[in-house]
Amino acid sequence: MTKRNRLNTNLIISVIVVLIIGSILYKNSSYYISSKHYLSSKEEKRSFYSLKNEKNTQDGKSFDFDKFTGKWSLIEFTSDKDTKITIKDNTKISKGTFYIVVLDSDYNIIAKKNESNENENENGSIDFTTPKSGKYIIRIVGKNAMGNFDIKISESNNINLSHKDFFE
C-alpha cells in the first residue's frame, strides 16, 4: 500500500469515528431531546428516581418527581373536530429539561410547552383547537428533570380523560 493510500484510509476511518461520536453526543444532548422527531416519536422509555403524591382527577393530573428522563404519554382523550382545549399548567420545574406535548393519533405535534425555559416556566396555559376528530395524547418529555407536574384540562365540548399508569 502506498503512503497516499494509507493516508486516505486513515482519513476515512477518522471521519467515520468522528461521525459516530458526534451522533452519540447529539442523541444525549438537550438539542435532541427538544427535537420534533424525539418529542413526537412513538417509542417510549422512561425512568424516575422518585414519583410521589400522584393524583388523577377527572380533569387533570399532578405529582412530584425527581430525575425523570424519557417520554410518558400519561393522558389520552377523544375529541370532536374544532374543540377548543385549554390545559391550565401549574407545573414547576426546578432542574433539567422538561416538555409538555400534545399529540394527535398519528403522533403529530399539536401543541408543546418547554417548561425548562425560564420565560415559560411560569403558571400559564396551553391553548389549542383540535384539527380533526379522534384520539389525542398528552405526553411529558424530560431529561434529568425534577419538580412538580400539575395540569387541569378544560374544553368547549365534553371529553373524557383516560389516565395512563407509569407501567402501561
DSSP file with accessible surface (Angstrom, degrees, kcal/mol):
  #  RESIDUE AA STRUCTURE BP1 BP2  ACC     N-H-->O    O-->H-N    N-H-->O    O-->H-N    TCO  KAPPA ALPHA  PHI   PSI    X-CA   Y-CA   Z-CA
    1    1 A M              0   0  157      0, 0.0     2,-0.0     0, 0.0     0, 0.0   0.000 360.0 360.0 360.0 133.5    0.0    0.0    0.0
    2    2 A T     >  -     0   0   79      1,-0.1     4,-2.2     4,-0.0     5,-0.2  -0.291 360.0-110.5 -76.4 163.8    1.4    3.4   -0.9
    3    3 A K  H  > S+     0   0  179      1,-0.2     4,-2.1     2,-0.2     5,-0.1   0.890 119.0  53.0 -61.6 -36.8    1.8    6.2    1.5
    4    4 A R  H  > S+     0   0  185      2,-0.2     4,-2.4     1,-0.2    -1,-0.2   0.912 108.6  48.6 -66.9 -43.8   -1.0    8.1   -0.2
    5    5 A N  H  > S+     0   0   82      2,-0.2     4,-2.4     1,-0.2    -1,-0.2   0.897 111.1  51.1 -62.4 -40.9   -3.5    5.2    0.1
    6    6 A R  H  X S+     0   0  136     -4,-2.2     4,-2.4     2,-0.2    -2,-0.2   0.907 110.1  49.8 -63.9 -39.8   -2.6    4.7    3.8
    7    7 A L  H  X S+     0   0  118     -4,-2.1     4,-2.3     2,-0.2    -2,-0.2   0.926 111.4  48.3 -65.0 -43.5   -3.2    8.4    4.4
    8    8 A N  H  X S+     0   0   70     -4,-2.4     4,-2.5     2,-0.2    -2,-0.2   0.900 111.5  50.3 -63.4 -42.4   -6.6    8.3    2.6
    9    9 A T  H  X S+     0   0   61     -4,-2.4     4,-2.5     2,-0.2     5,-0.2   0.930 111.5  47.8 -62.7 -45.5   -7.6    5.2    4.6
   10   10 A N  H  X S+     0   0   89     -4,-2.4     4,-2.3     1,-0.2    -2,-0.2   0.894 111.5  51.1 -62.8 -38.8   -6.7    6.8    7.9
   11   11 A L  H  X S+     0   0  107     -4,-2.3     4,-2.3     2,-0.2    -2,-0.2   0.929 110.4  48.2 -64.9 -44.2   -8.6    9.9    6.9
   12   12 A I  H  X S+     0   0  103     -4,-2.5     4,-2.3     2,-0.2    -2,-0.2   0.931 112.4  48.8 -63.4 -44.4  -11.7    7.9    6.1
   13   13 A I  H  X S+     0   0   92     -4,-2.5     4,-2.5     1,-0.2    -1,-0.2   0.926 110.8  51.3 -62.7 -41.3  -11.5    6.0    9.4
   14   14 A S  H  X S+     0   0   66     -4,-2.3     4,-2.5    -5,-0.2    -2,-0.2   0.917 109.4  49.3 -62.9 -42.5  -11.1    9.3   11.3
   15   15 A V  H  X S+     0   0   76     -4,-2.3     4,-2.5     2,-0.2    -1,-0.2   0.924 111.1  49.7 -64.0 -43.0  -14.1   10.8    9.6
   16   16 A I  H  X S+     0   0   90     -4,-2.3     4,-2.4     2,-0.2    -2,-0.2   0.931 111.0  49.3 -62.4 -44.3  -16.3    7.7   10.4
   17   17 A V  H  X S+     0   0   72     -4,-2.5     4,-2.6     1,-0.2     5,-0.2   0.931 111.0  49.8 -61.7 -43.9  -15.2    7.8   14.1
   18   18 A V  H  X S+     0   0  100     -4,-2.5     4,-2.7     1,-0.2    -1,-0.2   0.918 110.7  50.1 -62.4 -41.6  -16.0   11.5   14.4
   19   19 A L  H  X S+     0   0  117     -4,-2.5     4,-2.3     2,-0.2    -1,-0.2   0.915 111.6  47.9 -63.6 -42.0  -19.4   10.9   12.9
   20   20 A I  H  X S+     0   0   97     -4,-2.4     4,-2.2     2,-0.2    -2,-0.2   0.949 114.2  45.5 -65.2 -47.3  -20.2    8.1   15.2
   21   21 A I  H  X S+     0   0   93     -4,-2.6     4,-2.6     1,-0.2     5,-0.2   0.927 112.9  51.5 -63.0 -42.1  -19.1   10.0   18.3
   22   22 A G  H  X S+     0   0   37     -4,-2.7     4,-2.6    -5,-0.2    -1,-0.2   0.907 109.0  50.6 -61.5 -41.1  -21.0   13.1   17.1
   23   23 A S  H  X S+     0   0   65     -4,-2.3     4,-2.3     2,-0.2    -1,-0.2   0.919 111.2  48.0 -63.7 -43.8  -24.1   11.1   16.7
   24   24 A I  H  X S+     0   0   95     -4,-2.2     4,-1.0     1,-0.2    -2,-0.2   0.934 113.3  47.4 -63.4 -45.5  -23.9    9.6   20.2
   25   25 A L  H  < S+     0   0  115     -4,-2.6     3,-0.5     1,-0.2     4,-0.2   0.910 111.3  51.5 -63.7 -40.8  -23.2   13.0   21.7
   26   26 A Y  H >< S+     0   0  112     -4,-2.6     3,-1.8     1,-0.2     6,-0.6   0.936 106.3  53.3 -62.5 -45.1  -26.2   14.6   19.8
   27   27 A K  H 3< S+     0   0  111     -4,-2.3    -1,-0.2     1,-0.3    -2,-0.2   0.737 111.7  46.8 -66.0 -19.7  -28.6   11.9   20.9
   28   28 A N  T 3< S+     0   0  101     -4,-1.0    -1,-0.3    -3,-0.5    -2,-0.2   0.359  97.7  95.3-100.7   7.1  -27.7   12.5   24.6
   29   29 A S  S <> S-     0   0   28     -3,-1.8     4,-1.7    -4,-0.2     3,-0.3  -0.517  84.0-117.9 -96.5 163.7  -27.9   16.3   24.3
   30   30 A S  H  > S+     0   0   59      1,-0.2     4,-1.8     2,-0.2    -1,-0.1   0.738 112.5  67.0 -71.7 -18.8  -30.8   18.6   25.1
   31   31 A Y  H  4 S+     0   0  174      2,-0.2     4,-0.3     1,-0.2    -1,-0.2   0.917 104.5  42.8 -64.9 -41.1  -30.9   19.6   21.4
   32   32 A Y  H >4 S+     0   0   32     -6,-0.6     3,-1.5    -3,-0.3     6,-0.4   0.925 110.4  55.6 -69.9 -43.1  -32.0   16.1   20.5
   33   33 A I  H 3< S+     0   0    9     -4,-1.7    -1,-0.2     1,-0.3    -2,-0.2   0.870 110.9  45.7 -57.4 -37.0  -34.5   15.9   23.4
   34   34 A S  T 3< S+     0   0   34     -4,-1.8    -1,-0.3    -5,-0.1    -2,-0.2   0.475  88.7 116.8 -88.6   1.8  -36.2   19.1   22.2
   35   35 A S  S <> S-     0   0   23     -3,-1.5     4,-2.6    -4,-0.3     5,-0.2  -0.356  73.5-124.9 -73.0 148.6  -36.3   18.0   18.5
   36   36 A K  H  > S+     0   0  151      1,-0.2     4,-1.9     2,-0.2     5,-0.1   0.898 111.3  56.1 -56.7 -40.1  -39.6   17.5   16.8
   37   37 A H  H  > S+     0   0  128      1,-0.2     4,-0.8     2,-0.2    -1,-0.2   0.931 111.2  41.3 -60.1 -48.0  -38.6   13.9   15.9
   38   38 A Y  H >4 S+     0   0   36     -6,-0.4     3,-0.7     1,-0.2    -2,-0.2   0.932 113.8  51.9 -68.7 -44.8  -37.9   12.9   19.6
   39   39 A L  H 3< S+     0   0    0     -4,-2.6    -1,-0.2     1,-0.2    -2,-0.2   0.831 119.2  35.9 -61.7 -32.1  -40.9   14.7   21.1
   40   40 A S  H 3< S+     0   0   22     -4,-1.9    -1,-0.2    -5,-0.2    -2,-0.2   0.422  86.3 119.0-106.9   3.0  -43.3   13.0   18.6
   41   41 A S    <<  -     0   0   22     -4,-0.8    66,-0.1    -3,-0.7    -3,-0.0  -0.338  64.1-131.2 -71.8 151.8  -41.8    9.5   18.2
   42   42 A K  S    S+     0   0  148      2,-0.0    -1,-0.1    -2,-0.0    65,-0.0   0.802  77.6 100.7 -72.1 -30.2  -43.9    6.5   19.2
   43   43 A E        -     0   0  112      1,-0.0     2,-0.4     2,-0.0    -2,-0.1  -0.307  55.3-166.4 -60.3 135.1  -41.2    4.9   21.2
   44   44 A E        +     0   0   58     26,-0.1     2,-0.4     2,-0.0    28,-0.1  -0.971  18.5 158.6-130.6 118.9  -41.5    5.5   25.0
   45   45 A K        +     0   0  148     -2,-0.4    26,-2.2     2,-0.0     2,-0.3  -0.992  16.6 167.2-129.9 139.4  -38.8    4.8   27.5
   46   46 A R  E     -A   70   0A  53     -2,-0.4     2,-0.3    24,-0.3    24,-0.2  -0.997  15.9-177.8-153.0 154.2  -38.9    6.5   30.9
   47   47 A S  E     -A   69   0A  64     22,-1.8    22,-2.2    -2,-0.3     2,-0.4  -0.988   4.5-167.5-152.2 146.9  -37.4    6.4   34.4
   48   48 A F        -     0   0   38     -2,-0.3    19,-0.2    20,-0.2    20,-0.2  -0.979  20.6-153.1-126.8 147.9  -37.8    8.3   37.6
   49   49 A Y  S    S-     0   0  168     17,-2.6     2,-0.3     1,-0.4    18,-0.2   0.867  91.6  -2.1 -79.5 -42.7  -35.7    8.3   40.7
   50   50 A S  E     -B   66   0A  32     16,-1.4    16,-2.0    -3,-0.1    -1,-0.4  -0.996  57.1-172.0-149.0 147.8  -38.9    9.1   42.7
   51   51 A L  E     +B   65   0A  53     -2,-0.3     2,-0.3    14,-0.2    14,-0.2  -0.962  25.4 166.4-138.2 114.8  -42.5    9.7   41.9
   52   52 A K  E     +B   64   0A 127     12,-2.8    12,-3.0    -2,-0.4    -2,-0.0  -0.886  47.6  21.8-132.1 162.0  -44.7   10.9   44.8
   53   53 A N  E    S-     0   0A 102     -2,-0.3     2,-0.3    10,-0.2    -1,-0.1   0.814  70.9-177.2  55.8  38.3  -48.1   12.5   45.6
   54   54 A E  E     -     0   0A  72     -3,-0.1     2,-0.4     9,-0.1     9,-0.2  -0.513   3.5-179.6 -72.1 128.8  -49.7   11.3   42.3
   55   55 A K  E     -B   62   0A 130      7,-2.9     7,-2.0    -2,-0.3     2,-0.5  -0.986  12.8-165.6-133.8 122.5  -53.3   12.4   41.9
   56   56 A N  E     +B   61   0A  83     -2,-0.4     2,-0.2     5,-0.2     5,-0.2  -0.922  16.6 176.6-103.5 129.4  -55.5   11.6   38.9
   57   57 A T  E >   -B   60   0A  50      3,-2.4     3,-0.8    -2,-0.5   104,-0.0  -0.764  46.1-100.2-122.1 173.8  -58.7   13.7   38.7
   58   58 A Q  T 3  S+     0   0  189     -2,-0.2   103,-0.5     1,-0.2     3,-0.0   0.773 123.4  29.5 -64.1 -25.0  -61.5   13.9   36.1
   59   59 A D  T 3  S-     0   0   71    101,-0.1    94,-4.2    92,-0.1     2,-0.3   0.199 127.0 -15.5-122.9  17.1  -59.9   17.0   34.6
   60   60 A G  E <   -BC  57 152A   0     -3,-0.8    -3,-2.4    92,-0.3     2,-0.3  -0.985  53.3-111.5 177.0-163.7  -56.2   16.6   35.2
   61   61 A K  E     -BC  56 151A   2     90,-1.7    90,-2.5    -2,-0.3     2,-0.3  -0.982  19.1-178.1-159.3 147.4  -53.1   15.1   36.9
   62   62 A S  E     +BC  55 150A  19     -7,-2.0    -7,-2.9    -2,-0.3     2,-0.3  -0.991  11.5 148.9-149.2 151.7  -50.4   16.1   39.4
   63   63 A F  E     - C   0 149A   1     86,-2.2    86,-2.9    -2,-0.3     2,-0.4  -0.949  37.8-118.4-170.0 159.2  -47.4   14.5   41.0
   64   64 A D  E     +BC  52 148A  48    -12,-3.0   -12,-2.8    -2,-0.3     2,-0.3  -0.855  39.0 176.8-101.5 145.7  -43.9   15.4   42.4
   65   65 A F  E     -BC  51 147A   7     82,-2.7    82,-2.2    -2,-0.4     2,-0.4  -0.970  21.9-155.5-150.0 161.3  -40.9   13.8   40.7
   66   66 A D  E    S+B   50   0A  38    -16,-2.0   -17,-2.6    -2,-0.3   -16,-1.4  -0.998  74.7   1.2-141.6 136.7  -37.1   13.6   40.7
   67   67 A K  E    S+     0   0A 102     -2,-0.4     2,-0.5    77,-0.2    79,-0.2   0.886  73.3 178.3  55.2  50.3  -34.7   12.6   37.9
   68   68 A F  E     + C   0 145A   0     77,-2.6    77,-2.4   -20,-0.2     2,-0.4  -0.698   2.5 172.6 -81.8 127.8  -37.3   12.0   35.2
   69   69 A T  E     +A   47   0A  45    -22,-2.2   -22,-1.8    -2,-0.5     2,-0.3  -0.998  41.2  21.7-135.9 130.0  -35.8   11.0   31.9
   70   70 A G  E    S-AC  46 142A   4     72,-2.9    72,-2.4    -2,-0.4     2,-0.4  -0.849  88.1 -51.9 123.8-154.3  -37.7    9.8   28.8
   71   71 A K  E     - C   0 141A   2    -26,-2.2     2,-0.4    -2,-0.3    70,-0.2  -0.988  37.9-178.7-131.8 138.1  -41.2   10.1   27.5
   72   72 A W  E     - C   0 140A   1     68,-2.4    68,-2.4    -2,-0.4     2,-1.3  -0.946  17.5-156.0-139.8 113.3  -44.5    9.2   29.2
   73   73 A S  E     + C   0 139A   8     -2,-0.4    66,-0.2    66,-0.2     3,-0.1  -0.733  29.1 167.5 -84.4  92.3  -47.9    9.6   27.4
   74   74 A L  E     +     0   0A   0     -2,-1.3    90,-3.0    64,-0.9     2,-0.4   0.665  52.1  36.8 -93.8 -15.6  -49.8   10.0   30.6
   75   75 A I  E     -DC 163 138A   0     63,-1.7    63,-3.2    88,-0.2     2,-0.3  -0.999  57.7-176.1-138.6 138.1  -53.3   11.1   29.4
   76   76 A E  E     +DC 162 137A  43     86,-2.4    86,-2.8    -2,-0.4     2,-0.3  -0.952   8.3 170.7-125.4 150.4  -55.4   10.3   26.4
   77   77 A F  E     -DC 161 136A   4     59,-2.2    59,-3.1    -2,-0.3     2,-0.4  -0.984  27.0-130.9-152.2 157.2  -58.7   11.7   25.3
   78   78 A T  E     + C   0 135A  98     82,-0.6    82,-0.4    -2,-0.3     2,-0.3  -0.928  31.7 178.0-110.3 136.9  -61.0   11.6   22.3
   79   79 A S  E     - C   0 134A   3     55,-2.6    55,-2.6    -2,-0.4     2,-0.1  -0.971  28.0-117.9-139.7 152.2  -62.3   14.8   20.9
   80   80 A D    >   -     0   0  100     -2,-0.3     3,-1.1    53,-0.2    50,-0.2  -0.438  52.3 -81.3 -78.2 161.7  -64.5   16.1   18.1
   81   81 A K  T 3  S+     0   0  120      1,-0.2    -1,-0.1    -2,-0.1    52,-0.1  -0.314 112.9  19.6 -61.4 145.2  -63.0   18.4   15.4
   82   82 A D  T 3  S+     0   0  100     48,-2.9     2,-0.5     1,-0.2    -1,-0.2   0.697  81.0 153.4  66.5  25.2  -62.7   22.1   16.3
   83   83 A T    <   -     0   0    0     -3,-1.1    47,-2.3    47,-0.2     2,-0.5  -0.725  42.3-133.6 -82.1 128.9  -62.9   21.5   20.1
   84   84 A K  E     -E  129   0A 134     -2,-0.5    72,-1.8    45,-0.2     2,-0.4  -0.740  27.2-170.9 -85.3 124.5  -61.2   24.3   22.0
   85   85 A I  E     -EF 128 155A   2     43,-3.2    43,-2.2    -2,-0.5     2,-0.4  -0.945  11.4-169.0-120.3 138.2  -58.9   22.8   24.7
   86   86 A T  E     -EF 127 154A  45     68,-2.9    68,-2.8    -2,-0.4     2,-0.7  -0.995   6.3-162.0-125.9 124.4  -57.1   24.7   27.5
   87   87 A I  E     -EF 126 153A   0     39,-2.6    39,-2.1    -2,-0.4     2,-0.7  -0.931  14.8-148.5-103.5 106.6  -54.5   22.9   29.6
   88   88 A K  E     -EF 125 152A 109     64,-3.3    64,-1.8    -2,-0.7     2,-0.6  -0.706  18.3-156.1 -77.0 118.7  -54.0   25.1   32.7
   89   89 A D  E     +EF 124 151A   0     35,-3.2    35,-2.1    -2,-0.7    62,-0.2  -0.870  34.0 160.1-109.8 114.1  -50.4   24.5   33.6
   90   90 A N        +     0   0   34     60,-3.0    61,-0.2    -2,-0.6    33,-0.1  -0.002  32.2 143.6-113.3  24.2  -49.1   24.9   37.1
   91   91 A T        -     0   0    0     59,-0.3     2,-0.5    31,-0.2    58,-0.2  -0.411  32.6-162.8 -67.8 139.1  -46.0   22.8   36.6
   92   92 A K  E     -G  148   0A  99     56,-2.6    56,-2.8    -2,-0.1     2,-0.5  -0.981   2.5-167.6-126.7 118.4  -42.9   23.9   38.3
   93   93 A I  E     +G  147   0A  14     -2,-0.5    54,-0.3    22,-0.3     3,-0.1  -0.917  11.4 176.6-108.4 124.8  -39.5   22.5   37.1
   94   94 A S  E     +     0   0A  85     52,-2.5     2,-0.3    -2,-0.5    53,-0.2   0.610  68.5  12.7-100.9 -14.0  -36.5   23.1   39.4
   95   95 A K  E    S+G  146   0A 127     51,-1.4    51,-2.2     2,-0.0    -1,-0.3  -0.987  99.5  13.1-160.3 147.3  -33.9   21.2   37.4
   96   96 A G  E    S-     0   0A  35     -2,-0.3     2,-0.4    49,-0.3    48,-0.2  -0.240  87.3 -48.9  88.0-171.8  -33.4   19.6   34.0
   97   97 A T  E     +G  143   0A  29     46,-2.2    46,-2.3    -2,-0.0     2,-0.3  -0.889  57.1 171.5-106.2 134.7  -35.2   19.7   30.7
   98   98 A F  E     -G  142   0A   0     -2,-0.4    17,-2.1    44,-0.2    18,-1.0  -0.977   8.9-178.5-152.2 130.5  -39.0   19.2   30.6
   99   99 A Y  E     -GH 141 114A  20     42,-3.1    42,-2.2    -2,-0.3     2,-0.5  -0.955  18.7-150.4-126.0 148.0  -41.7   19.5   27.9
  100  100 A I  E     -GH 140 113A   0     13,-2.1    13,-2.3    -2,-0.3     2,-0.4  -0.985  28.4-174.9-110.4 126.8  -45.5   19.0   27.9
  101  101 A V  E     -GH 139 112A   0     38,-3.1    38,-3.3    -2,-0.5     2,-0.5  -0.973  19.9-153.1-128.7 137.4  -46.5   17.9   24.4
  102  102 A V  E     -GH 138 111A   0      9,-3.2     8,-3.3    -2,-0.4     9,-1.3  -0.956  22.1-176.2-108.9 126.4  -50.0   17.3   22.8
  103  103 A L  E     -GH 137 109A   0     34,-2.8    34,-2.8    -2,-0.5     6,-0.2  -0.894  19.5-134.1-120.8 150.5  -50.0   14.8   20.0
  104  104 A D  E >   -G  136   0A   8      4,-1.9     3,-2.1    -2,-0.3    32,-0.2  -0.310  47.2 -85.4 -88.1-176.8  -52.8   13.6   17.7
  105  105 A S  T 3  S+     0   0   45     30,-0.8    31,-0.1     1,-0.3    -1,-0.1   0.708 131.3  54.0 -66.4 -18.0  -53.3    9.9   16.9
  106  106 A D  T 3  S-     0   0   97     29,-0.1    -1,-0.3     2,-0.1     0, 0.0   0.232 120.1-109.6 -95.9   9.9  -50.7   10.0   14.2
  107  107 A Y    <   +     0   0   46     -3,-2.1     2,-0.4     1,-0.2    -2,-0.1   0.779  67.2 150.1  64.6  32.3  -48.1   11.4   16.7
  108  108 A N        -     0   0   84      1,-0.0    -4,-1.9   -67,-0.0     2,-0.4  -0.761  53.7-110.4 -87.9 140.7  -48.1   14.9   15.1
  109  109 A I  E     +H  103   0A  43     -2,-0.4    -6,-0.2    -6,-0.2     3,-0.1  -0.586  38.8 171.8 -75.5 122.6  -47.4   17.7   17.5
  110  110 A I  E    S-     0   0A  45     -8,-3.3     2,-0.3    -2,-0.4    -7,-0.2   0.781  70.1 -10.6 -95.5 -39.1  -50.5   19.8   18.1
  111  111 A A  E     -H  102   0A  15     -9,-1.3    -9,-3.2    17,-0.1    -1,-0.4  -0.983  63.1-177.5-156.2 154.6  -49.1   21.9   20.9
  112  112 A K  E     -H  101   0A 103     -2,-0.3     2,-0.4   -11,-0.2   -11,-0.2  -0.990   9.8-159.7-154.1 155.5  -46.0   21.9   23.2
  113  113 A K  E     -H  100   0A  19    -13,-2.3   -13,-2.1    -2,-0.3     2,-0.9  -0.988  16.3-140.6-139.9 129.0  -44.5   23.9   26.1
  114  114 A N  E >   -H   99   0A  35     -2,-0.4     3,-0.6   -15,-0.2   -15,-0.2  -0.790  17.6-177.1 -88.5 103.6  -40.9   24.0   27.2
  115  115 A E  T 3  S+     0   0    0    -17,-2.1   -22,-0.3    -2,-0.9   -16,-0.2   0.659  78.0  64.6 -75.4 -16.4  -41.1   24.0   31.0
  116  116 A S  T 3  S+     0   0   35    -18,-1.0     2,-0.4    -3,-0.1    -1,-0.2   0.720  77.7  97.2 -79.7 -22.7  -37.4   24.3   31.2
  117  117 A N  S X> S-     0   0   59     -3,-0.6     4,-1.9   -19,-0.2     3,-1.1  -0.544  73.7-140.7 -71.5 123.4  -37.3   27.7   29.6
  118  118 A E  T 34 S+     0   0  172     -2,-0.4    -1,-0.2     1,-0.3    -3,-0.0   0.839 101.7  53.5 -56.7 -33.1  -37.1   30.4   32.3
  119  119 A N  T 34 S+     0   0  129      1,-0.2    -1,-0.3     2,-0.0     3,-0.1   0.809 118.2  35.0 -71.3 -29.1  -39.5   32.6   30.4
  120  120 A E  T <4 S+     0   0   79     -3,-1.1     2,-2.5    -6,-0.2    -2,-0.2   0.559  89.3  95.7-101.6 -10.3  -42.1   29.8   30.0
  121  121 A N     <  +     0   0   39     -4,-1.9     2,-0.3    -5,-0.1    -1,-0.1  -0.298  69.3  97.1 -81.4  57.0  -41.6   28.1   33.4
  122  122 A E  S    S-     0   0  114     -2,-2.5   -31,-0.2    -3,-0.1   -33,-0.1  -0.878  91.5 -73.5-132.5 166.8  -44.5   30.1   34.9
  123  123 A N  S    S+     0   0   93     -2,-0.3     2,-0.3   -33,-0.1   -33,-0.2  -0.383  78.4 121.5 -59.0 142.8  -48.1   29.4   35.5
  124  124 A G  E     -E   89   0A  31    -35,-2.1   -35,-3.2   -37,-0.0     2,-0.3  -0.956  50.9-101.9-178.2-168.3  -49.8   29.5   32.2
  125  125 A S  E     -E   88   0A  56     -2,-0.3     2,-0.6   -37,-0.2   -37,-0.2  -0.951   9.6-135.6-140.7 160.0  -51.8   27.6   29.8
  126  126 A I  E     -E   87   0A  11    -39,-2.1   -39,-2.6    -2,-0.3     2,-0.4  -0.981  30.3-170.1-114.1 113.2  -51.5   25.6   26.6
  127  127 A D  E     +E   86   0A 101     -2,-0.6     2,-0.3   -41,-0.2   -41,-0.2  -0.909  16.7 145.8-110.1 135.4  -54.4   26.5   24.3
  128  128 A F  E     -E   85   0A  20    -43,-2.2   -43,-3.2    -2,-0.4     2,-0.4  -0.980  38.9-129.6-158.3 163.3  -55.3   24.7   21.0
  129  129 A T  E     -E   84   0A  63     -2,-0.3   -45,-0.2   -45,-0.2   -48,-0.1  -0.983  35.8-112.8-117.7 130.5  -58.2   23.6   18.8
  130  130 A T        -     0   0    0    -47,-2.3   -48,-2.9    -2,-0.4   -47,-0.2  -0.445  20.7-154.4 -65.7 126.1  -58.4   20.0   17.7
  131  131 A P  S    S+     0   0   67      0, 0.0     2,-0.3     0, 0.0    -1,-0.2   0.661  73.1   7.3 -77.7 -15.9  -57.8   19.9   14.0
  132  132 A K  S    S-     0   0   67    -52,-0.2     2,-0.2   -49,-0.1   -49,-0.1  -0.975  86.0 -89.1-156.0 163.1  -59.8   16.6   13.5
  133  133 A S  S    S+     0   0   74     -2,-0.3     2,-0.3   -52,-0.1   -53,-0.2  -0.585  79.0  70.0 -74.8 140.3  -61.9   14.2   15.4
  134  134 A G  E    S-C   79   0A  22    -55,-2.6   -55,-2.6    -2,-0.2     2,-0.3  -0.953  80.6 -25.0 150.8-166.1  -60.0   11.5   17.1
  135  135 A K  E     -C   78   0A  72     -2,-0.3   -30,-0.8   -57,-0.2     2,-0.3  -0.586  47.6-169.1 -85.7 141.4  -57.6   10.5   19.9
  136  136 A Y  E     -CG  77 104A   1    -59,-3.1   -59,-2.2    -2,-0.3     2,-0.4  -0.942   6.7-150.2-130.0 152.3  -55.2   12.9   21.4
  137  137 A I  E     -CG  76 103A   0    -34,-2.8   -34,-2.8    -2,-0.3     2,-0.6  -0.972   6.4-153.4-126.6 134.8  -52.3   12.3   23.8
  138  138 A I  E     -CG  75 102A   0    -63,-3.2   -63,-1.7    -2,-0.4   -64,-0.9  -0.953  28.7-179.2-106.2 121.4  -50.8   14.5   26.5
  139  139 A R  E     -CG  73 101A   0    -38,-3.3   -38,-3.1    -2,-0.6     2,-0.4  -0.915  21.9-148.8-123.0 145.9  -47.1   13.5   26.9
  140  140 A I  E     -CG  72 100A   0    -68,-2.4   -68,-2.4    -2,-0.3     2,-0.4  -0.910  14.0-171.1-110.9 145.2  -44.3   14.6   29.1
  141  141 A V  E     +CG  71  99A   0    -42,-2.2   -42,-3.1    -2,-0.4     2,-0.3  -1.000  15.9 157.9-134.3 131.8  -40.7   14.5   27.9
  142  142 A G  E     -CG  70  98A   0    -72,-2.4   -72,-2.9    -2,-0.4     2,-0.4  -0.974  33.9-151.0-151.9 166.3  -37.7   15.1   30.1
  143  143 A K  E    S- G   0  97A  52    -46,-2.3   -46,-2.2    -2,-0.3   -74,-0.2  -0.932  88.5 -26.4-141.9 113.8  -34.1   14.7   30.8
  144  144 A N  E    S+     0   0A  90     -2,-0.4   -77,-0.2   -48,-0.2     2,-0.2   0.831  93.7 168.9  50.7  38.7  -32.9   14.7   34.4
  145  145 A A  E     -C   68   0A   0    -77,-2.4   -77,-2.6   -48,-0.2     2,-0.3  -0.552  18.1-175.2 -86.6 148.1  -35.9   16.8   35.3
  146  146 A M  E     + G   0  95A  68    -51,-2.2   -52,-2.5   -80,-0.2   -51,-1.4  -0.997  33.8  69.3-140.5 138.6  -37.1   17.5   38.8
  147  147 A G  E    S-CG  65  93A  15    -82,-2.2   -82,-2.7    -2,-0.3     2,-0.4  -0.999  76.2 -48.4 159.3-152.8  -40.2   19.3   40.0
  148  148 A N  E     -CG  64  92A  45    -56,-2.8   -56,-2.6    -2,-0.3     2,-0.5  -0.991  36.9-155.0-126.2 122.9  -44.0   19.2   40.3
  149  149 A F  E     +C   63   0A   0    -86,-2.9   -86,-2.2    -2,-0.4     2,-0.3  -0.858  24.7 161.3 -96.5 130.2  -46.2   18.4   37.4
  150  150 A D  E     +C   62   0A  39     -2,-0.5   -60,-3.0   -88,-0.2     2,-0.3  -0.831   2.9 159.7-156.1 107.9  -49.7   19.8   37.7
  151  151 A I  E     -CF  61  89A   0    -90,-2.5   -90,-1.7    -2,-0.3     2,-0.4  -0.963  18.5-166.4-130.6 151.6  -52.3   20.3   34.9
  152  152 A K  E     -CF  60  88A  73    -64,-1.8   -64,-3.3    -2,-0.3     2,-0.5  -0.995  16.5-147.5-131.1 139.6  -56.0   20.8   34.6
  153  153 A I  E     + F   0  87A   5    -94,-4.2     2,-0.3    -2,-0.4   -66,-0.2  -0.906  16.8 176.8-115.5 130.8  -57.9   20.4   31.3
  154  154 A S  E     - F   0  86A  66    -68,-2.8   -68,-2.9    -2,-0.5     2,-0.3  -0.940   7.7-176.8-127.1 155.5  -61.0   22.3   30.2
  155  155 A E  E     - F   0  85A  62     -2,-0.3   -70,-0.2   -70,-0.2     4,-0.1  -0.958  37.9-123.9-149.6 161.7  -62.7   22.1   26.9
  156  156 A S  S    S+     0   0   70    -72,-1.8     2,-0.3    -2,-0.3   -71,-0.1   0.743 102.2  37.3 -80.5 -26.5  -65.6   23.6   24.8
  157  157 A N  S    S-     0   0   69    -73,-0.3     2,-0.3   -77,-0.1   -74,-0.0  -0.867 103.8 -88.8-118.2 160.0  -67.1   20.2   24.3
  158  158 A N        +     0   0  144     -2,-0.3     2,-0.3    -4,-0.0    -2,-0.1  -0.503  49.7 173.1 -73.4 127.6  -67.3   17.3   26.7
  159  159 A I        -     0   0   15     -2,-0.3     2,-0.5   -80,-0.1   -80,-0.1  -0.943  25.0-135.2-128.6 154.5  -64.3   14.9   26.6
  160  160 A N        -     0   0  134    -82,-0.4   -82,-0.6    -2,-0.3     2,-0.3  -0.955  18.1-141.5-111.3 127.5  -63.3   12.0   28.9
  161  161 A L  E     -D   77   0A  33     -2,-0.5     2,-0.5  -103,-0.5   -84,-0.2  -0.636   7.7-158.9 -86.0 143.9  -59.7   11.7   30.0
  162  162 A S  E     -D   76   0A  52    -86,-2.8   -86,-2.4    -2,-0.3     2,-0.4  -0.987  12.9-145.5-121.9 117.3  -58.0    8.4   30.3
  163  163 A H  E     -D   75   0A  44     -2,-0.5     2,-0.5   -88,-0.2   -88,-0.2  -0.685   7.5-146.0 -85.5 135.4  -55.0    8.3   32.6
  164  164 A K        -     0   0   49    -90,-3.0    -2,-0.0    -2,-0.4    -1,-0.0  -0.898  16.2-129.2-104.2 124.5  -52.1    6.0   31.7
  165  165 A D    >   -     0   0   72     -2,-0.5     3,-1.6     1,-0.1    -1,-0.0  -0.283  24.1-111.2 -66.6 155.7  -50.2    4.4   34.5
  166  166 A F  T 3  S+     0   0   34      1,-0.3    -1,-0.1   -94,-0.1   -93,-0.1   0.834 118.0  48.7 -56.8 -33.2  -46.4    4.7   34.6
  167  167 A F  T 3         0   0  172      0, 0.0    -1,-0.3     0, 0.0    -2,-0.0   0.434 360.0 360.0 -92.2   0.4  -46.1    0.9   33.9
  168  168 A E    <         0   0  135     -3,-1.6    -4,-0.0     0, 0.0     0, 0.0  -0.505 360.0 360.0 -78.4 360.0  -48.6    0.8   30.9
